[in-house]
């Protein structure tokens, strides 16, 4: 099953984009206003499926910032991707 095709995700994605005023949160750190096109899982779904729909784990990004969060080869989080995990105070081993 593809999470990104589920009605639950499609609704959640819109909630997060609205929360972030449809702007890229990473660009915003530098005072740039760029339209967000992607909702990023700060802690990837593969690492913790329980965080897939948790608002604090979701971040609106533009395509180029989203690319910068994941290694193109391994798909692991980059240093920038890991920085957001810290910034948002998230833990991949959080049990809820
Ligand atoms: Zn951006």
PDB file of the backbone (N, CA, C, O) and the ligand in Angstrom, with CONECT records:
HET     ZN  A 101       1
ATOM      1  N   UNK A   1       0.844  -1.201   0.000  1.00  0.00           N
ATOM      2  CA  UNK A   1       0.000   0.000   0.000  1.00  0.00           C
ATOM      3  C   UNK A   1       0.877   1.249   0.000  1.00  0.00           C
ATOM      4  O   UNK A   1       1.833   1.364   0.767  1.00  0.00           O
ATOM      5  N   UNK A   2       0.529   2.156  -0.864  1.00  0.00           N
ATOM      6  CA  UNK A   2       1.279   3.416  -0.922  1.00  0.00           C
ATOM      7  C   UNK A   2       0.594   4.455  -0.025  1.00  0.00           C
ATOM      8  O   UNK A   2      -0.506   4.936  -0.300  1.00  0.00           O
ATOM      9  N   UNK A   3       1.297   4.767   1.047  1.00  0.00           N
ATOM     10  CA  UNK A   3       0.799   5.743   2.026  1.00  0.00           C
ATOM     11  C   UNK A   3       0.347   7.043   1.358  1.00  0.00           C
ATOM     12  O   UNK A   3      -0.677   7.625   1.714  1.00  0.00           O
ATOM     13  N   UNK A   4       1.138   7.474   0.383  1.00  0.00           N
ATOM     14  CA  UNK A   4       0.922   8.792  -0.226  1.00  0.00           C
ATOM     15  C   UNK A   4      -0.320   8.856  -1.101  1.00  0.00           C
ATOM     16  O   UNK A   4      -0.716   9.932  -1.549  1.00  0.00           O
ATOM     17  N   UNK A   5      -0.940   7.690  -1.346  1.00  0.00           N
ATOM     18  CA  UNK A   5      -2.167   7.670  -2.144  1.00  0.00           C
ATOM     19  C   UNK A   5      -3.424   7.534  -1.264  1.00  0.00           C
ATOM     20  O   UNK A   5      -4.544   7.559  -1.773  1.00  0.00           O
ATOM     21  N   UNK A   6      -3.234   7.394   0.031  1.00  0.00           N
ATOM     22  CA  UNK A   6      -4.389   7.200   0.905  1.00  0.00           C
ATOM     23  C   UNK A   6      -5.105   8.534   1.163  1.00  0.00           C
ATOM     24  O   UNK A   6      -4.462   9.579   1.254  1.00  0.00           O
ATOM     25  N   UNK A   7      -6.443   8.489   1.279  1.00  0.00           N
ATOM     26  CA  UNK A   7      -7.188   9.722   1.595  1.00  0.00           C
ATOM     27  C   UNK A   7      -6.700  10.355   2.894  1.00  0.00           C
ATOM     28  O   UNK A   7      -6.694  11.579   3.027  1.00  0.00           O
ATOM     29  N   UNK A   8      -6.293   9.527   3.850  1.00  0.00           N
ATOM     30  CA  UNK A   8      -5.805  10.045   5.129  1.00  0.00           C
ATOM     31  C   UNK A   8      -4.571  10.925   4.924  1.00  0.00           C
ATOM     32  O   UNK A   8      -4.456  11.997   5.518  1.00  0.00           O
ATOM     33  N   UNK A   9      -3.655  10.462   4.079  1.00  0.00           N
ATOM     34  CA  UNK A   9      -2.456  11.255   3.809  1.00  0.00           C
ATOM     35  C   UNK A   9      -2.793  12.512   3.006  1.00  0.00           C
ATOM     36  O   UNK A   9      -2.283  13.595   3.290  1.00  0.00           O
ATOM     37  N   UNK A  10      -3.652  12.357   2.008  1.00  0.00           N
ATOM     38  CA  UNK A  10      -4.006  13.500   1.152  1.00  0.00           C
ATOM     39  C   UNK A  10      -4.611  14.616   2.003  1.00  0.00           C
ATOM     40  O   UNK A  10      -4.323  15.794   1.790  1.00  0.00           O
ATOM     41  N   UNK A  11      -5.457  14.234   2.977  1.00  0.00           N
ATOM     42  CA  UNK A  11      -6.019  15.244   3.895  1.00  0.00           C
ATOM     43  C   UNK A  11      -4.944  15.838   4.796  1.00  0.00           C
ATOM     44  O   UNK A  11      -4.874  17.053   4.982  1.00  0.00           O
ATOM     45  N   UNK A  12      -4.116  14.973   5.345  1.00  0.00           N
ATOM     46  CA  UNK A  12      -3.065  15.427   6.274  1.00  0.00           C
ATOM     47  C   UNK A  12      -2.104  16.393   5.583  1.00  0.00           C
ATOM     48  O   UNK A  12      -1.712  17.412   6.152  1.00  0.00           O
ATOM     49  N   UNK A  13      -1.735  16.059   4.361  1.00  0.00           N
ATOM     50  CA  UNK A  13      -0.814  16.893   3.590  1.00  0.00           C
ATOM     51  C   UNK A  13      -1.367  18.329   3.470  1.00  0.00           C
ATOM     52  O   UNK A  13      -0.628  19.302   3.621  1.00  0.00           O
ATOM     53  N   UNK A  14      -2.654  18.438   3.201  1.00  0.00           N
ATOM     54  CA  UNK A  14      -3.267  19.760   3.058  1.00  0.00           C
ATOM     55  C   UNK A  14      -3.269  20.499   4.401  1.00  0.00           C
ATOM     56  O   UNK A  14      -3.020  21.704   4.451  1.00  0.00           O
ATOM     57  N   UNK A  15      -3.553  19.771   5.489  1.00  0.00           N
ATOM     58  CA  UNK A  15      -3.525  20.373   6.833  1.00  0.00           C
ATOM     59  C   UNK A  15      -2.141  20.977   7.102  1.00  0.00           C
ATOM     60  O   UNK A  15      -2.037  22.088   7.620  1.00  0.00           O
ATOM     61  N   UNK A  16      -1.086  20.243   6.750  1.00  0.00           N
ATOM     62  CA  UNK A  16       0.280  20.709   7.033  1.00  0.00           C
ATOM     63  C   UNK A  16       0.657  21.880   6.124  1.00  0.00           C
ATOM     64  O   UNK A  16       1.261  22.852   6.577  1.00  0.00           O
ATOM     65  N   UNK A  17       0.302  21.785   4.853  1.00  0.00           N
ATOM     66  CA  UNK A  17       0.599  22.895   3.934  1.00  0.00           C
ATOM     67  C   UNK A  17      -0.103  24.173   4.392  1.00  0.00           C
ATOM     68  O   UNK A  17       0.480  25.257   4.347  1.00  0.00           O
ATOM     69  N   UNK A  18      -1.353  24.044   4.831  1.00  0.00           N
ATOM     70  CA  UNK A  18      -2.088  25.217   5.335  1.00  0.00           C
ATOM     71  C   UNK A  18      -1.409  25.775   6.574  1.00  0.00           C
ATOM     72  O   UNK A  18      -1.226  26.986   6.696  1.00  0.00           O
ATOM     73  N   UNK A  19      -1.029  24.877   7.509  1.00  0.00           N
ATOM     74  CA  UNK A  19      -0.355  25.302   8.743  1.00  0.00           C
ATOM     75  C   UNK A  19       0.890  26.127   8.406  1.00  0.00           C
ATOM     76  O   UNK A  19       1.178  27.131   9.057  1.00  0.00           O
ATOM     77  N   UNK A  20       1.614  25.693   7.393  1.00  0.00           N
ATOM     78  CA  UNK A  20       2.864  26.359   7.013  1.00  0.00           C
ATOM     79  C   UNK A  20       2.633  27.440   5.946  1.00  0.00           C
ATOM     80  O   UNK A  20       3.582  27.939   5.342  1.00  0.00           O
ATOM     81  N   UNK A  21       1.386  27.785   5.729  1.00  0.00           N
ATOM     82  CA  UNK A  21       0.980  28.831   4.773  1.00  0.00           C
ATOM     83  C   UNK A  21       1.537  28.573   3.373  1.00  0.00           C
ATOM     84  O   UNK A  21       1.859  29.503   2.632  1.00  0.00           O
ATOM     85  N   UNK A  22       1.643  27.277   3.028  1.00  0.00           N
ATOM     86  CA  UNK A  22       2.082  26.847   1.696  1.00  0.00           C
ATOM     87  C   UNK A  22       3.487  27.350   1.352  1.00  0.00           C
ATOM     88  O   UNK A  22       3.841  27.501   0.183  1.00  0.00           O
ATOM     89  N   UNK A  23       4.276  27.606   2.396  1.00  0.00           N
ATOM     90  CA  UNK A  23       5.643  28.087   2.191  1.00  0.00           C
ATOM     91  C   UNK A  23       6.645  27.053   2.690  1.00  0.00           C
ATOM     92  O   UNK A  23       6.381  26.331   3.653  1.00  0.00           O
ATOM     93  N   UNK A  24       7.789  26.989   2.030  1.00  0.00           N
ATOM     94  CA  UNK A  24       8.875  26.097   2.431  1.00  0.00           C
ATOM     95  C   UNK A  24       9.487  26.573   3.747  1.00  0.00           C
ATOM     96  O   UNK A  24       9.944  27.711   3.854  1.00  0.00           O
ATOM     97  N   UNK A  25       9.490  25.693   4.745  1.00  0.00           N
ATOM     98  CA  UNK A  25       9.982  26.053   6.078  1.00  0.00           C
ATOM     99  C   UNK A  25      11.504  26.199   6.105  1.00  0.00           C
ATOM    100  O   UNK A  25      12.036  26.978   6.895  1.00  0.00           O
ATOM    101  N   UNK A  26      12.198  25.464   5.259  1.00  0.00           N
ATOM    102  CA  UNK A  26      13.668  25.566   5.215  1.00  0.00           C
ATOM    103  C   UNK A  26      14.075  26.901   4.564  1.00  0.00           C
ATOM    104  O   UNK A  26      14.954  27.597   5.073  1.00  0.00           O
ATOM    105  N   UNK A  27      13.447  27.245   3.464  1.00  0.00           N
ATOM    106  CA  UNK A  27      13.730  28.543   2.817  1.00  0.00           C
ATOM    107  C   UNK A  27      13.410  29.686   3.777  1.00  0.00           C
ATOM    108  O   UNK A  27      14.115  30.695   3.811  1.00  0.00           O
ATOM    109  N   UNK A  28      12.349  29.522   4.551  1.00  0.00           N
ATOM    110  CA  UNK A  28      11.917  30.558   5.487  1.00  0.00           C
ATOM    111  C   UNK A  28      13.003  30.894   6.506  1.00  0.00           C
ATOM    112  O   UNK A  28      13.107  32.036   6.952  1.00  0.00           O
ATOM    113  N   UNK A  29      13.818  29.893   6.876  1.00  0.00           N
ATOM    114  CA  UNK A  29      14.916  30.124   7.822  1.00  0.00           C
ATOM    115  C   UNK A  29      15.872  31.185   7.293  1.00  0.00           C
ATOM    116  O   UNK A  29      16.539  31.877   8.063  1.00  0.00           O
ATOM    117  N   UNK A  30      15.929  31.305   5.972  1.00  0.00           N
ATOM    118  CA  UNK A  30      16.839  32.262   5.346  1.00  0.00           C
ATOM    119  C   UNK A  30      16.090  33.482   4.829  1.00  0.00           C
ATOM    120  O   UNK A  30      16.617  34.266   4.040  1.00  0.00           O
ATOM    121  N   UNK A  31      14.857  33.629   5.288  1.00  0.00           N
ATOM    122  CA  UNK A  31      14.069  34.796   4.898  1.00  0.00           C
ATOM    123  C   UNK A  31      13.527  34.743   3.485  1.00  0.00           C
ATOM    124  O   UNK A  31      13.044  35.744   2.954  1.00  0.00           O
ATOM    125  N   UNK A  32      13.609  33.559   2.873  1.00  0.00           N
ATOM    126  CA  UNK A  32      13.089  33.429   1.504  1.00  0.00           C
ATOM    127  C   UNK A  32      11.669  32.874   1.570  1.00  0.00           C
ATOM    128  O   UNK A  32      11.371  32.008   2.391  1.00  0.00           O
ATOM    129  N   UNK A  33      10.800  33.378   0.703  1.00  0.00           N
ATOM    130  CA  UNK A  33       9.466  32.791   0.617  1.00  0.00           C
ATOM    131  C   UNK A  33       9.370  32.001  -0.685  1.00  0.00           C
ATOM    132  O   UNK A  33       9.338  32.563  -1.780  1.00  0.00           O
ATOM    133  N   UNK A  34       9.328  30.693  -0.528  1.00  0.00           N
ATOM    134  CA  UNK A  34       9.248  29.777  -1.665  1.00  0.00           C
ATOM    135  C   UNK A  34       8.024  28.895  -1.459  1.00  0.00           C
ATOM    136  O   UNK A  34       7.770  28.429  -0.349  1.00  0.00           O
ATOM    137  N   UNK A  35       7.282  28.669  -2.503  1.00  0.00           N
ATOM    138  CA  UNK A  35       6.085  27.823  -2.392  1.00  0.00           C
ATOM    139  C   UNK A  35       6.483  26.392  -2.030  1.00  0.00           C
ATOM    140  O   UNK A  35       7.401  25.822  -2.619  1.00  0.00           O
ATOM    141  N   UNK A  36       5.788  25.833  -1.066  1.00  0.00           N
ATOM    142  CA  UNK A  36       6.025  24.442  -0.685  1.00  0.00           C
ATOM    143  C   UNK A  36       5.244  23.524  -1.617  1.00  0.00           C
ATOM    144  O   UNK A  36       4.086  23.784  -1.945  1.00  0.00           O
ATOM    145  N   UNK A  37       5.897  22.455  -2.033  1.00  0.00           N
ATOM    146  CA  UNK A  37       5.230  21.492  -2.919  1.00  0.00           C
ATOM    147  C   UNK A  37       5.198  20.100  -2.306  1.00  0.00           C
ATOM    148  O   UNK A  37       4.545  19.198  -2.830  1.00  0.00           O
ATOM    149  N   UNK A  38       5.905  19.931  -1.198  1.00  0.00           N
ATOM    150  CA  UNK A  38       6.092  18.605  -0.607  1.00  0.00           C
ATOM    151  C   UNK A  38       5.897  18.693   0.896  1.00  0.00           C
ATOM    152  O   UNK A  38       6.251  19.697   1.515  1.00  0.00           O
ATOM    153  N   UNK A  39       5.335  17.641   1.485  1.00  0.00           N
ATOM    154  CA  UNK A  39       5.316  17.532   2.944  1.00  0.00           C
ATOM    155  C   UNK A  39       6.274  16.401   3.321  1.00  0.00           C
ATOM    156  O   UNK A  39       6.083  15.237   2.966  1.00  0.00           O
ATOM    157  N   UNK A  40       7.302  16.799   4.049  1.00  0.00           N
ATOM    158  CA  UNK A  40       8.421  15.903   4.406  1.00  0.00           C
ATOM    159  C   UNK A  40       8.172  15.264   5.768  1.00  0.00           C
ATOM    160  O   UNK A  40       7.709  15.923   6.699  1.00  0.00           O
ATOM    161  N   UNK A  41       8.487  13.961   5.876  1.00  0.00           N
ATOM    162  CA  UNK A  41       8.504  13.297   7.179  1.00  0.00           C
ATOM    163  C   UNK A  41       9.869  13.529   7.795  1.00  0.00           C
ATOM    164  O   UNK A  41      10.865  12.994   7.307  1.00  0.00           O
ATOM    165  N   UNK A  42       9.935  14.311   8.849  1.00  0.00           N
ATOM    166  CA  UNK A  42      11.221  14.655   9.471  1.00  0.00           C
ATOM    167  C   UNK A  42      11.917  13.367   9.908  1.00  0.00           C
ATOM    168  O   UNK A  42      13.083  13.143   9.585  1.00  0.00           O
ATOM    169  N   UNK A  43      11.197  12.526  10.642  1.00  0.00           N
ATOM    170  CA  UNK A  43      11.661  11.153  10.866  1.00  0.00           C
ATOM    171  C   UNK A  43      10.970  10.296   9.818  1.00  0.00           C
ATOM    172  O   UNK A  43       9.743  10.200   9.795  1.00  0.00           O
ATOM    173  N   UNK A  44      11.767   9.670   8.946  1.00  0.00           N
ATOM    174  CA  UNK A  44      11.173   8.955   7.808  1.00  0.00           C
ATOM    175  C   UNK A  44      10.196   7.857   8.241  1.00  0.00           C
ATOM    176  O   UNK A  44      10.339   7.253   9.304  1.00  0.00           O
ATOM    177  N   UNK A  45       9.214   7.624   7.393  1.00  0.00           N
ATOM    178  CA  UNK A  45       8.195   6.596   7.633  1.00  0.00           C
ATOM    179  C   UNK A  45       8.841   5.223   7.873  1.00  0.00           C
ATOM    180  O   UNK A  45       8.369   4.437   8.693  1.00  0.00           O
ATOM    181  N   UNK A  46       9.931   4.954   7.140  1.00  0.00           N
ATOM    182  CA  UNK A  46      10.608   3.658   7.284  1.00  0.00           C
ATOM    183  C   UNK A  46      11.218   3.508   8.677  1.00  0.00           C
ATOM    184  O   UNK A  46      11.428   2.393   9.155  1.00  0.00           O
ATOM    185  N   UNK A  47      11.498   4.632   9.318  1.00  0.00           N
ATOM    186  CA  UNK A  47      12.112   4.595  10.647  1.00  0.00           C
ATOM    187  C   UNK A  47      11.057   4.488  11.750  1.00  0.00           C
ATOM    188  O   UNK A  47      11.275   3.828  12.766  1.00  0.00           O
ATOM    189  N   UNK A  48       9.929   5.133  11.541  1.00  0.00           N
ATOM    190  CA  UNK A  48       8.887   5.101  12.564  1.00  0.00           C
ATOM    191  C   UNK A  48       7.523   5.413  11.938  1.00  0.00           C
ATOM    192  O   UNK A  48       7.151   6.572  11.751  1.00  0.00           O
ATOM    193  N   UNK A  49       6.803   4.351  11.625  1.00  0.00           N
ATOM    194  CA  UNK A  49       5.496   4.498  10.984  1.00  0.00           C
ATOM    195  C   UNK A  49       4.488   5.208  11.897  1.00  0.00           C
ATOM    196  O   UNK A  49       3.527   5.813  11.423  1.00  0.00           O
ATOM    197  N   UNK A  50       4.720   5.125  13.209  1.00  0.00           N
ATOM    198  CA  UNK A  50       3.793   5.760  14.155  1.00  0.00           C
ATOM    199  C   UNK A  50       3.818   7.284  14.040  1.00  0.00           C
ATOM    200  O   UNK A  50       2.874   7.962  14.446  1.00  0.00           O
ATOM    201  N   UNK A  51       4.906   7.813  13.482  1.00  0.00           N
ATOM    202  CA  UNK A  51       5.006   9.270  13.330  1.00  0.00           C
ATOM    203  C   UNK A  51       4.512   9.753  11.961  1.00  0.00           C
ATOM    204  O   UNK A  51       4.611  10.938  11.643  1.00  0.00           O
ATOM    205  N   UNK A  52       3.985   8.837  11.163  1.00  0.00           N
ATOM    206  CA  UNK A  52       3.615   9.188   9.780  1.00  0.00           C
ATOM    207  C   UNK A  52       2.571  10.303   9.711  1.00  0.00           C
ATOM    208  O   UNK A  52       2.565  11.092   8.767  1.00  0.00           O
ATOM    209  N   UNK A  53       1.686  10.368  10.713  1.00  0.00           N
ATOM    210  CA  UNK A  53       0.602  11.359  10.675  1.00  0.00           C
ATOM    211  C   UNK A  53       0.667  12.342  11.844  1.00  0.00           C
ATOM    212  O   UNK A  53      -0.311  13.030  12.139  1.00  0.00           O
ATOM    213  N   UNK A  54       1.821  12.404  12.505  1.00  0.00           N
ATOM    214  CA  UNK A  54       1.981  13.312  13.647  1.00  0.00           C
ATOM    215  C   UNK A  54       2.434  14.678  13.122  1.00  0.00           C
ATOM    216  O   UNK A  54       3.478  14.797  12.481  1.00  0.00           O
ATOM    217  N   UNK A  55       1.624  15.710  13.408  1.00  0.00           N
ATOM    218  CA  UNK A  55       1.886  17.032  12.821  1.00  0.00           C
ATOM    219  C   UNK A  55       3.303  17.535  13.060  1.00  0.00           C
ATOM    220  O   UNK A  55       3.923  18.112  12.167  1.00  0.00           O
ATOM    221  N   UNK A  56       3.810  17.313  14.268  1.00  0.00           N
ATOM    222  CA  UNK A  56       5.142  17.830  14.590  1.00  0.00           C
ATOM    223  C   UNK A  56       6.248  17.126  13.808  1.00  0.00           C
ATOM    224  O   UNK A  56       7.380  17.608  13.760  1.00  0.00           O
ATOM    225  N   UNK A  57       5.925  15.995  13.202  1.00  0.00           N
ATOM    226  CA  UNK A  57       6.921  15.277  12.394  1.00  0.00           C
ATOM    227  C   UNK A  57       6.841  15.663  10.924  1.00  0.00           C
ATOM    228  O   UNK A  57       7.573  15.118  10.098  1.00  0.00           O
ATOM    229  N   UNK A  58       5.964  16.594  10.596  1.00  0.00           N
ATOM    230  CA  UNK A  58       5.714  16.922   9.182  1.00  0.00           C
ATOM    231  C   UNK A  58       6.073  18.374   8.895  1.00  0.00           C
ATOM    232  O   UNK A  58       5.834  19.272   9.703  1.00  0.00           O
ATOM    233  N   UNK A  59       6.652  18.571   7.720  1.00  0.00           N
ATOM    234  CA  UNK A  59       7.250  19.850   7.382  1.00  0.00           C
ATOM    235  C   UNK A  59       7.004  20.156   5.904  1.00  0.00           C
ATOM    236  O   UNK A  59       7.294  19.328   5.041  1.00  0.00           O
ATOM    237  N   UNK A  60       6.471  21.342   5.616  1.00  0.00           N
ATOM    238  CA  UNK A  60       6.276  21.749   4.226  1.00  0.00           C
ATOM    239  C   UNK A  60       7.594  22.235   3.643  1.00  0.00           C
ATOM    240  O   UNK A  60       8.286  23.057   4.245  1.00  0.00           O
ATOM    241  N   UNK A  61       7.933  21.723   2.475  1.00  0.00           N
ATOM    242  CA  UNK A  61       9.210  22.077   1.825  1.00  0.00           C
ATOM    243  C   UNK A  61       9.012  22.280   0.327  1.00  0.00           C
ATOM    244  O   UNK A  61       8.068  21.756  -0.264  1.00  0.00           O
ATOM    245  N   UNK A  62       9.917  23.049  -0.278  1.00  0.00           N
ATOM    246  CA  UNK A  62       9.973  23.111  -1.737  1.00  0.00           C
ATOM    247  C   UNK A  62      10.742  21.875  -2.222  1.00  0.00           C
ATOM    248  O   UNK A  62      11.355  21.169  -1.421  1.00  0.00           O
ATOM    249  N   UNK A  63      10.705  21.623  -3.511  1.00  0.00           N
ATOM    250  CA  UNK A  63      11.329  20.404  -4.049  1.00  0.00           C
ATOM    251  C   UNK A  63      12.832  20.379  -3.785  1.00  0.00           C
ATOM    252  O   UNK A  63      13.379  19.332  -3.440  1.00  0.00           O
ATOM    253  N   UNK A  64      13.509  21.524  -3.943  1.00  0.00           N
ATOM    254  CA  UNK A  64      14.964  21.483  -3.797  1.00  0.00           C
ATOM    255  C   UNK A  64      15.373  21.295  -2.340  1.00  0.00           C
ATOM    256  O   UNK A  64      16.351  20.601  -2.063  1.00  0.00           O
ATOM    257  N   UNK A  65      14.638  21.905  -1.398  1.00  0.00           N
ATOM    258  CA  UNK A  65      14.944  21.660   0.018  1.00  0.00           C
ATOM    259  C   UNK A  65      14.621  20.213   0.395  1.00  0.00           C
ATOM    260  O   UNK A  65      15.346  19.599   1.178  1.00  0.00           O
ATOM    261  N   UNK A  66      13.540  19.671  -0.156  1.00  0.00           N
ATOM    262  CA  UNK A  66      13.232  18.267   0.159  1.00  0.00           C
ATOM    263  C   UNK A  66      14.350  17.351  -0.338  1.00  0.00           C
ATOM    264  O   UNK A  66      14.746  16.414   0.355  1.00  0.00           O
ATOM    265  N   UNK A  67      14.850  17.622  -1.530  1.00  0.00           N
ATOM    266  CA  UNK A  67      15.991  16.855  -2.058  1.00  0.00           C
ATOM    267  C   UNK A  67      17.182  16.914  -1.113  1.00  0.00           C
ATOM    268  O   UNK A  67      17.912  15.935  -0.957  1.00  0.00           O
ATOM    269  N   UNK A  68      17.371  18.071  -0.483  1.00  0.00           N
ATOM    270  CA  UNK A  68      18.534  18.276   0.388  1.00  0.00           C
ATOM    271  C   UNK A  68      18.399  17.539   1.726  1.00  0.00           C
ATOM    272  O   UNK A  68      19.377  17.420   2.465  1.00  0.00           O
ATOM    273  N   UNK A  69      17.208  17.048   2.039  1.00  0.00           N
ATOM    274  CA  UNK A  69      16.987  16.342   3.317  1.00  0.00           C
ATOM    275  C   UNK A  69      17.384  14.873   3.234  1.00  0.00           C
ATOM    276  O   UNK A  69      17.700  14.253   4.249  1.00  0.00           O
ATOM    277  N   UNK A  70      17.368  14.321   2.031  1.00  0.00           N
ATOM    278  CA  UNK A  70      17.651  12.892   1.845  1.00  0.00           C
ATOM    279  C   UNK A  70      18.865  12.714   0.945  1.00  0.00           C
ATOM    280  O   UNK A  70      19.039  13.449  -0.028  1.00  0.00           O
ATOM    281  N   UNK A  71      19.702  11.738   1.273  1.00  0.00           N
ATOM    282  CA  UNK A  71      20.799  11.366   0.385  1.00  0.00           C
ATOM    283  C   UNK A  71      20.204  10.722  -0.878  1.00  0.00           C
ATOM    284  O   UNK A  71      19.362   9.829  -0.791  1.00  0.00           O
ATOM    285  N   UNK A  72      20.646  11.180  -2.027  1.00  0.00           N
ATOM    286  CA  UNK A  72      20.071  10.690  -3.283  1.00  0.00           C
ATOM    287  C   UNK A  72      20.322   9.196  -3.504  1.00  0.00           C
ATOM    288  O   UNK A  72      19.507   8.506  -4.117  1.00  0.00           O
ATOM    289  N   UNK A  73      21.442   8.713  -3.006  1.00  0.00           N
ATOM    290  CA  UNK A  73      21.811   7.304  -3.228  1.00  0.00           C
ATOM    291  C   UNK A  73      21.160   6.393  -2.179  1.00  0.00           C
ATOM    292  O   UNK A  73      20.491   5.420  -2.523  1.00  0.00           O
ATOM    293  N   UNK A  74      21.364   6.718  -0.909  1.00  0.00           N
ATOM    294  CA  UNK A  74      20.941   5.809   0.158  1.00  0.00           C
ATOM    295  C   UNK A  74      19.548   6.140   0.691  1.00  0.00           C
ATOM    296  O   UNK A  74      18.924   5.318   1.362  1.00  0.00           O
ATOM    297  N   UNK A  75      19.063   7.347   0.390  1.00  0.00           N
ATOM    298  CA  UNK A  75      17.794   7.864   0.920  1.00  0.00           C
ATOM    299  C   UNK A  75      17.825   8.107   2.429  1.00  0.00           C
ATOM    300  O   UNK A  75      16.807   8.459   3.026  1.00  0.00           O
ATOM    301  N   UNK A  76      18.999   7.917   3.046  1.00  0.00           N
ATOM    302  CA  UNK A  76      19.141   8.254   4.470  1.00  0.00           C
ATOM    303  C   UNK A  76      19.039   9.773   4.639  1.00  0.00           C
ATOM    304  O   UNK A  76      19.247  10.520   3.682  1.00  0.00           O
ATOM    305  N   UNK A  77      18.720  10.227   5.847  1.00  0.00           N
ATOM    306  CA  UNK A  77      18.695  11.662   6.109  1.00  0.00           C
ATOM    307  C   UNK A  77      20.103  12.238   5.965  1.00  0.00           C
ATOM    308  O   UNK A  77      21.088  11.622   6.373  1.00  0.00           O
ATOM    309  N   UNK A  78      20.174  13.412   5.388  1.00  0.00           N
ATOM    310  CA  UNK A  78      21.440  14.143   5.320  1.00  0.00           C
ATOM    311  C   UNK A  78      21.656  14.859   6.657  1.00  0.00           C
ATOM    312  O   UNK A  78      20.830  14.768   7.565  1.00  0.00           O
ATOM    313  N   UNK A  79      22.776  15.569   6.760  1.00  0.00           N
ATOM    314  CA  UNK A  79      23.032  16.367   7.966  1.00  0.00           C
ATOM    315  C   UNK A  79      21.896  17.380   8.165  1.00  0.00           C
ATOM    316  O   UNK A  79      21.442  17.605   9.287  1.00  0.00           O
ATOM    317  N   UNK A  80      21.452  17.977   7.072  1.00  0.00           N
ATOM    318  CA  UNK A  80      20.340  18.938   7.158  1.00  0.00           C
ATOM    319  C   UNK A  80      19.050  18.244   7.609  1.00  0.00           C
ATOM    320  O   UNK A  80      18.304  18.780   8.428  1.00  0.00           O
ATOM    321  N   UNK A  81      18.800  17.072   7.080  1.00  0.00           N
ATOM    322  CA  UNK A  81      17.626  16.299   7.493  1.00  0.00           C
ATOM    323  C   UNK A  81      17.673  15.975   8.977  1.00  0.00           C
ATOM    324  O   UNK A  81      16.664  16.074   9.675  1.00  0.00           O
ATOM    325  N   UNK A  82      18.851  15.587   9.453  1.00  0.00           N
ATOM    326  CA  UNK A  82      19.028  15.261  10.878  1.00  0.00           C
ATOM    327  C   UNK A  82      18.891  16.499  11.751  1.00  0.00           C
ATOM    328  O   UNK A  82      18.409  16.423  12.881  1.00  0.00           O
ATOM    329  N   UNK A  83      19.316  17.634  11.222  1.00  0.00           N
ATOM    330  CA  UNK A  83      19.208  18.888  11.958  1.00  0.00           C
ATOM    331  C   UNK A  83      17.748  19.195  12.310  1.00  0.00           C
ATOM    332  O   UNK A  83      17.449  19.677  13.402  1.00  0.00           O
ATOM    333  N   UNK A  84      16.857  18.910  11.376  1.00  0.00           N
ATOM    334  CA  UNK A  84      15.428  19.161  11.637  1.00  0.00           C
ATOM    335  C   UNK A  84      14.876  18.218  12.697  1.00  0.00           C
ATOM    336  O   UNK A  84      13.987  18.593  13.462  1.00  0.00           O
ATOM    337  N   UNK A  85      15.399  16.996  12.747  1.00  0.00           N
ATOM    338  CA  UNK A  85      14.981  16.053  13.794  1.00  0.00           C
ATOM    339  C   UNK A  85      15.285  16.671  15.154  1.00  0.00           C
ATOM    340  O   UNK A  85      14.460  16.639  16.066  1.00  0.00           O
ATOM    341  N   UNK A  86      16.488  17.236  15.272  1.00  0.00           N
ATOM    342  CA  UNK A  86      16.921  17.884  16.515  1.00  0.00           C
ATOM    343  C   UNK A  86      16.107  19.148  16.782  1.00  0.00           C
ATOM    344  O   UNK A  86      15.612  19.369  17.887  1.00  0.00           O
ATOM    345  N   UNK A  87      15.982  19.964  15.749  1.00  0.00           N
ATOM    346  CA  UNK A  87      15.253  21.234  15.905  1.00  0.00           C
ATOM    347  C   UNK A  87      13.838  21.024  16.432  1.00  0.00           C
ATOM    348  O   UNK A  87      13.347  21.811  17.241  1.00  0.00           O
ATOM    349  N   UNK A  88      13.190  19.966  15.973  1.00  0.00           N
ATOM    350  CA  UNK A  88      11.803  19.713  16.359  1.00  0.00           C
ATOM    351  C   UNK A  88      11.704  18.819  17.589  1.00  0.00           C
ATOM    352  O   UNK A  88      10.608  18.488  18.039  1.00  0.00           O
ATOM    353  N   UNK A  89      12.858  18.429  18.129  1.00  0.00           N
ATOM    354  CA  UNK A  89      12.867  17.639  19.357  1.00  0.00           C
ATOM    355  C   UNK A  89      12.267  16.252  19.187  1.00  0.00           C
ATOM    356  O   UNK A  89      11.638  15.720  20.101  1.00  0.00           O
ATOM    357  N   UNK A  90      12.467  15.670  18.004  1.00  0.00           N
ATOM    358  CA  UNK A  90      11.868  14.370  17.711  1.00  0.00           C
ATOM    359  C   UNK A  90      12.843  13.240  18.030  1.00  0.00           C
ATOM    360  O   UNK A  90      14.061  13.422  18.029  1.00  0.00           O
ATOM    361  N   UNK A  91      12.275  12.083  18.299  1.00  0.00           N
ATOM    362  CA  UNK A  91      13.094  10.896  18.535  1.00  0.00           C
ATOM    363  C   UNK A  91      12.506   9.739  17.742  1.00  0.00           C
ATOM    364  O   UNK A  91      11.311   9.461  17.844  1.00  0.00           O
ATOM    365  N   UNK A  92      13.342   9.053  16.943  1.00  0.00           N
ATOM    366  CA  UNK A  92      12.819   7.960  16.124  1.00  0.00           C
ATOM    367  C   UNK A  92      12.376   6.758  16.946  1.00  0.00           C
ATOM    368  O   UNK A  92      11.680   5.880  16.438  1.00  0.00           O
ATOM    369  N   UNK A  93      12.771   6.714  18.198  1.00  0.00           N
ATOM    370  CA  UNK A  93      12.418   5.535  19.002  1.00  0.00           C
ATOM    371  C   UNK A  93      11.309   5.846  19.999  1.00  0.00           C
ATOM    372  O   UNK A  93      11.065   5.109  20.954  1.00  0.00           O
ATOM    373  N   UNK A  94      10.649   6.973  19.734  1.00  0.00           N
ATOM    374  CA  UNK A  94       9.546   7.389  20.589  1.00  0.00           C
ATOM    375  C   UNK A  94       8.449   6.322  20.596  1.00  0.00           C
ATOM    376  O   UNK A  94       7.941   5.935  19.544  1.00  0.00           O
ATOM    377  N   UNK A  95       8.098   5.865  21.765  1.00  0.00           N
ATOM    378  CA  UNK A  95       6.994   4.900  21.862  1.00  0.00           C
ATOM    379  C   UNK A  95       5.748   5.629  22.339  1.00  0.00           C
ATOM    380  O   UNK A  95       5.762   6.331  23.351  1.00  0.00           O
ATOM    381  N   UNK A  96       4.679   5.445  21.589  1.00  0.00           N
ATOM    382  CA  UNK A  96       3.437   6.116  21.984  1.00  0.00           C
ATOM    383  C   UNK A  96       2.337   5.094  22.184  1.00  0.00           C
ATOM    384  O   UNK A  96       1.210   5.457  22.519  1.00  0.00           O
TER     385      UNK A  96
HETATM  386 ZN    ZN A 101      12.956  25.468   0.208  1.00  0.00          ZN
END
